[in-house]
Amino acid sequence: MKKLALAALIASSLVSTASIAQDFKAGDVLVRARAVALRSANTDNTGLGLTINNKTIPELDISYFVTPNIAAELILTIPQRQTVYLKGADIGTFTHLPPTLLAQYHFNAGSFKPYVGAGLNFTHISNVSLAGGAADLKKNSWGPALQVGVDIPVAKNLYLNFDLKKVYIKTDVTLSGKDMGSFKVDPVLVGVGLGYRF
C-alpha cells in the first residue's frame, strides 16, 4: 500500500506539470501493462484448512472503445503457479490461467479518467500436484469479475493506471476420489501500470 501511495503522489505531480486533456473516442485502443498484487480470499469449506499464497503477477490488458464512454477490455497474464497449504503446511502446487473479459464505462473528469467495469472470468487450472496425487482440483472455473480504476494522462497518449478488481474463482476439491467441497480463491487484485492509446 505504501508503494501505491507513492505512485499516486508521483502521478499527481506528473498531472500538475502535464495538464493534458485527452478524451477517448470511438475506435480508440488502449493497451496497459500492470504489476498486480493478488490477494486470495482463501475461503475453504472442505474442512481441510486450505489456503494459497499471495503474489505479484504481470498483467496485460487491451481496451477497445465502442463509444467515447463504453469499452470492452480483455485482461491477460501468463500462467501462474500457486502454492497450496493445508493448515499452514505446504502440500503442493497448481497452475492457473485466468483471462477476463469486461465491459467498462469511462467517465470524463478532466485530467482524470475513472472507469468501472463488470464481466466474466474463465480460469483454467492445470499441473495440479497435491499431497502425493491423492488430492485434486476441478480444472475450470467460471465467475463474475468487478472492476474500478482510473487512467491519468502523463504525456501524449500515455497514461498512468490504477486498477482494483474482485474476481470470483472457485474450484471443487477431491481427496482419493471423494468430493470434499469447494475452495474459493476469489482474489482482490490491486494493480498499477502504464497505458498507451493507439
Secondary structure as a PSIPRED ss2 file (coil, helix, strand):
# PSIPRED VFORMAT (PSIPRED V4.0)

   1 M C   1.000  0.000  0.000
   2 K H   0.000  1.000  0.000
   3 K H   0.000  1.000  0.000
   4 L H   0.000  1.000  0.000
   5 A H   0.000  1.000  0.000
   6 L H   0.000  1.000  0.000
   7 A H   0.000  1.000  0.000
   8 A H   0.000  1.000  0.000
   9 L H   0.000  1.000  0.000
  10 I H   0.000  1.000  0.000
  11 A H   0.000  1.000  0.000
  12 S H   0.000  1.000  0.000
  13 S H   0.000  1.000  0.000
  14 L H   0.000  1.000  0.000
  15 V H   0.000  1.000  0.000
  16 S H   0.000  1.000  0.000
  17 T H   0.000  1.000  0.000
  18 A H   0.000  1.000  0.000
  19 S C   1.000  0.000  0.000
  20 I C   1.000  0.000  0.000
  21 A C   1.000  0.000  0.000
  22 Q C   1.000  0.000  0.000
  23 D C   1.000  0.000  0.000
  24 F C   1.000  0.000  0.000
  25 K C   1.000  0.000  0.000
  26 A C   1.000  0.000  0.000
  27 G C   1.000  0.000  0.000
  28 D C   1.000  0.000  0.000
  29 V E   0.000  0.000  1.000
  30 L E   0.000  0.000  1.000
  31 V E   0.000  0.000  1.000
  32 R E   0.000  0.000  1.000
  33 A E   0.000  0.000  1.000
  34 R E   0.000  0.000  1.000
  35 A E   0.000  0.000  1.000
  36 V E   0.000  0.000  1.000
  37 A E   0.000  0.000  1.000
  38 L E   0.000  0.000  1.000
  39 R E   0.000  0.000  1.000
  40 S C   1.000  0.000  0.000
  41 A C   1.000  0.000  0.000
  42 N C   1.000  0.000  0.000
  43 T E   0.000  0.000  1.000
  44 D E   0.000  0.000  1.000
  45 N C   1.000  0.000  0.000
  46 T C   1.000  0.000  0.000
  47 G C   1.000  0.000  0.000
  48 L C   1.000  0.000  0.000
  49 G C   1.000  0.000  0.000
  50 L E   0.000  0.000  1.000
  51 T E   0.000  0.000  1.000
  52 I E   0.000  0.000  1.000
  53 N C   1.000  0.000  0.000
  54 N C   1.000  0.000  0.000
  55 K E   0.000  0.000  1.000
  56 T E   0.000  0.000  1.000
  57 I E   0.000  0.000  1.000
  58 P E   0.000  0.000  1.000
  59 E E   0.000  0.000  1.000
  60 L E   0.000  0.000  1.000
  61 D E   0.000  0.000  1.000
  62 I E   0.000  0.000  1.000
  63 S E   0.000  0.000  1.000
  64 Y E   0.000  0.000  1.000
  65 F E   0.000  0.000  1.000
  66 V C   1.000  0.000  0.000
  67 T C   1.000  0.000  0.000
  68 P C   1.000  0.000  0.000
  69 N C   1.000  0.000  0.000
  70 I E   0.000  0.000  1.000
  71 A E   0.000  0.000  1.000
  72 A E   0.000  0.000  1.000
  73 E E   0.000  0.000  1.000
  74 L E   0.000  0.000  1.000
  75 I E   0.000  0.000  1.000
  76 L E   0.000  0.000  1.000
  77 T C   1.000  0.000  0.000
  78 I C   1.000  0.000  0.000
  79 P C   1.000  0.000  0.000
  80 Q E   0.000  0.000  1.000
  81 R E   0.000  0.000  1.000
  82 Q E   0.000  0.000  1.000
  83 T E   0.000  0.000  1.000
  84 V E   0.000  0.000  1.000
  85 Y E   0.000  0.000  1.000
  86 L E   0.000  0.000  1.000
  87 K C   1.000  0.000  0.000
  88 G C   1.000  0.000  0.000
  89 A E   0.000  0.000  1.000
  90 D E   0.000  0.000  1.000
  91 I E   0.000  0.000  1.000
  92 G E   0.000  0.000  1.000
  93 T E   0.000  0.000  1.000
  94 F E   0.000  0.000  1.000
  95 T E   0.000  0.000  1.000
  96 H E   0.000  0.000  1.000
  97 L E   0.000  0.000  1.000
  98 P C   1.000  0.000  0.000
  99 P C   1.000  0.000  0.000
 100 T E   0.000  0.000  1.000
 101 L E   0.000  0.000  1.000
 102 L E   0.000  0.000  1.000
 103 A E   0.000  0.000  1.000
 104 Q E   0.000  0.000  1.000
 105 Y E   0.000  0.000  1.000
 106 H E   0.000  0.000  1.000
 107 F C   1.000  0.000  0.000
 108 N C   1.000  0.000  0.000
 109 A E   0.000  0.000  1.000
 110 G C   1.000  0.000  0.000
 111 S C   1.000  0.000  0.000
 112 F E   0.000  0.000  1.000
 113 K E   0.000  0.000  1.000
 114 P E   0.000  0.000  1.000
 115 Y E   0.000  0.000  1.000
 116 V E   0.000  0.000  1.000
 117 G E   0.000  0.000  1.000
 118 A E   0.000  0.000  1.000
 119 G E   0.000  0.000  1.000
 120 L E   0.000  0.000  1.000
 121 N E   0.000  0.000  1.000
 122 F E   0.000  0.000  1.000
 123 T E   0.000  0.000  1.000
 124 H E   0.000  0.000  1.000
 125 I E   0.000  0.000  1.000
 126 S E   0.000  0.000  1.000
 127 N E   0.000  0.000  1.000
 128 V E   0.000  0.000  1.000
 129 S E   0.000  0.000  1.000
 130 L E   0.000  0.000  1.000
 131 A H   0.000  1.000  0.000
 132 G H   0.000  1.000  0.000
 133 G H   0.000  1.000  0.000
 134 A C   1.000  0.000  0.000
 135 A E   0.000  0.000  1.000
 136 D E   0.000  0.000  1.000
 137 L E   0.000  0.000  1.000
 138 K C   1.000  0.000  0.000
 139 K C   1.000  0.000  0.000
 140 N E   0.000  0.000  1.000
 141 S E   0.000  0.000  1.000
 142 W E   0.000  0.000  1.000
 143 G E   0.000  0.000  1.000
 144 P E   0.000  0.000  1.000
 145 A E   0.000  0.000  1.000
 146 L E   0.000  0.000  1.000
 147 Q E   0.000  0.000  1.000
 148 V E   0.000  0.000  1.000
 149 G E   0.000  0.000  1.000
 150 V E   0.000  0.000  1.000
 151 D E   0.000  0.000  1.000
 152 I E   0.000  0.000  1.000
 153 P E   0.000  0.000  1.000
 154 V E   0.000  0.000  1.000
 155 A E   0.000  0.000  1.000
 156 K C   1.000  0.000  0.000
 157 N C   1.000  0.000  0.000
 158 L E   0.000  0.000  1.000
 159 Y E   0.000  0.000  1.000
 160 L E   0.000  0.000  1.000
 161 N E   0.000  0.000  1.000
 162 F E   0.000  0.000  1.000
 163 D E   0.000  0.000  1.000
 164 L E   0.000  0.000  1.000
 165 K E   0.000  0.000  1.000
 166 K E   0.000  0.000  1.000
 167 V E   0.000  0.000  1.000
 168 Y C   1.000  0.000  0.000
 169 I C   1.000  0.000  0.000
 170 K E   0.000  0.000  1.000
 171 T E   0.000  0.000  1.000
 172 D E   0.000  0.000  1.000
 173 V E   0.000  0.000  1.000
 174 T E   0.000  0.000  1.000
 175 L E   0.000  0.000  1.000
 176 S C   1.000  0.000  0.000
 177 G C   1.000  0.000  0.000
 178 K E   0.000  0.000  1.000
 179 D E   0.000  0.000  1.000
 180 M E   0.000  0.000  1.000
 181 G E   0.000  0.000  1.000
 182 S E   0.000  0.000  1.000
 183 F E   0.000  0.000  1.000
 184 K E   0.000  0.000  1.000
 185 V C   1.000  0.000  0.000
 186 D C   1.000  0.000  0.000
 187 P C   1.000  0.000  0.000
 188 V E   0.000  0.000  1.000
 189 L E   0.000  0.000  1.000
 190 V E   0.000  0.000  1.000
 191 G E   0.000  0.000  1.000
 192 V E   0.000  0.000  1.000
 193 G E   0.000  0.000  1.000
 194 L E   0.000  0.000  1.000
 195 G E   0.000  0.000  1.000
 196 Y E   0.000  0.000  1.000
 197 R E   0.000  0.000  1.000
 198 F C   1.000  0.000  0.000
